[in-house]
Amino acid sequence: MTVALKVEGMSCGHCVKAVTGAIQALDPAARVTVALETGMITAETVLTEAQVAAAVAEEGYKAA
């Protein structure tokens, strides 16, 4: 499944690592792409959109 979300508050490589790590902690096989310039993340994962959004929120970012 492909999940695409707009994430507010990401601005650097640490943000990318935090968001990617949060998703991969739940699905180690997830392929996560983060576009800082647009604030978009795309994840090829078995997780639902709600699960990805919750993982992102736990890192302190707001997913829409």
C-alpha positions, 0 to 999 in steps of 0.5 A: 500500500502507498501512503502519502501524507503532508507533514508539518514541521520537518526542516532538516535531515534529522527530521527525515531520519526521525520520521523514517525511523518511526515508520520503519519501527512499525514496518521494517520493510517500509520504503519511505521517501521524504520531500522536505521542500514540499513537506510530503512523505510517501511510504510503501508499507503494510501500515494504514494511513492512520498508523503512519500518521500516528507514528509521525505524530509520536515524533512530534510532527503533524500529519495531514 
